Amino acid sequence: MVTDRPTVQLTLVDAGDLYLSWRWEHALDQPRALVLPRDLVQSVLDELAAATPSPLPGETADQALTRALTHGPLVDRDREIALTELLARTLLPHALATELNTVITQGARPHLRIRPSPSTALVPWEALRVDDGERTVHCADVSVLPPATVRNATTRRVSPYHPQGTVVGVLDPRVPGFADASPLGSVLGTPDSALTHLAATYSPGGIRRDDIDRDFLEPALADAARFLYVGHVTTGDHGLGACLHLCCPASATGRADPIGAHRPLATADIVLGHRPNHPWRVPNRVALVACESGGDNRFTEPTGLVAAFVHSGAEYVVSTRWTLPADAGLTRLLPNPPTTPVLPTAVIAVDTATAAPDPITAMGEWQRTQATRWETTGDPAYSPVLWAAFTTAWAPAPVR
């Protein structure tokens, strides 16, 4: 991780109105603050929520996907540009933008660390359009700042990273009792050659394995360098209700209630251990390519999967803000669907980024390429509906 670049922390708090504060890490004693009236920001936040594939109140997952992909602004270049420009004008304080621009004109690339509030959890900060043809990710590195109570917990120990260490890959595992076309069925469909090669490297036995349960995964992660998960995540009414879906039968030990023949792996199972007094130890780098895997920030107490992995040893966690559309959904719903698989490309990009010396910079490079292609072609293969969903949380070991 590059540690000598100018870095600013931007914190957002919901307290009726939206409160923003920021401070540069080289001048922590000089914070700035701003209050945005709720009636000024809520309409654009509602517009964003209606643009993403995540279900609105009363919607099913399929209805949300249909809404977002058939006529939503994230798949229409002109409307998407208008939306992300409005988000930038509304949410990026003018004074902060001026300070960032000063750093950029001096030849440095700033790092913007965001601590979102629940109402801003869906904001794709990397994709905000700050100038003609230019997004935030073109001029700055962007990451999520986990809560101080999580990253600075006295019981937290960050796992060391060994570039040549073991990678644990869980790629589209079979969930007991759910057929391929069901809600917890296959997310990848027929894998392409790149994913097949990836699976052969990380997950002997390939994609759609049916033997990866919690008792297999816990010891496998304890000594690994990286963890790549591609599958299903579901969320509940609070952060601790977030669950990963492995090949666990209903008889598995754990804190989540069974769903038919299957017991999900709950956030609390990772933090506290699915067996009493056996908290999990996880790798330095974690990637969760799954719907709303980064949904922690939607809750007042952000204690979801990202926080669980950070608390259990991860320094970097790549996750998603909203529901990820699978290629089957893109093909079925988009008026002009991509001619090549899109989700596998994202999986490869995320895997490559988490193996890089600086995952934040590497993720930004991929998102920057996607953004430029979207601006120049309008091809739905490069729509922000996919690449802007990804975000990277960074929590280095605290200085005691």
ABEGO torsion letter per residue (X at the ends): XBAABBBBBBBBBBBGBBBBBBBBAABAABBBBBBBBAAAAAAAAAAAAAABABBBBGBBAAAAAAAAAAABAAABAAAAAAAAAAAAAAABBAAAAAAAAAAAAAGBBBBBBBBBBAAAAABBAAABBABBGBBAAAABBBBBBBBAAAAABAABBBBBBBAABBBBBBBGBBBBGBBAABAABBAAEBBBAAAAAAAAAABBGEBGBAABBAAAAAAAAAABABBBBBEBBBBBABAAABBBBBABBAABBEABBBBEABBBBBAAAAAAEABBGBBBBBBABBBBBBBGAAAAAABABBABAAAAAAAAGBABBBBBABBBBBAAAAAAABABBBABBAAAAAAAAAAAAAABABAAAAAAAAAAAAAAAAAAAGBAAABAAAAAABBBBBBBBBBX
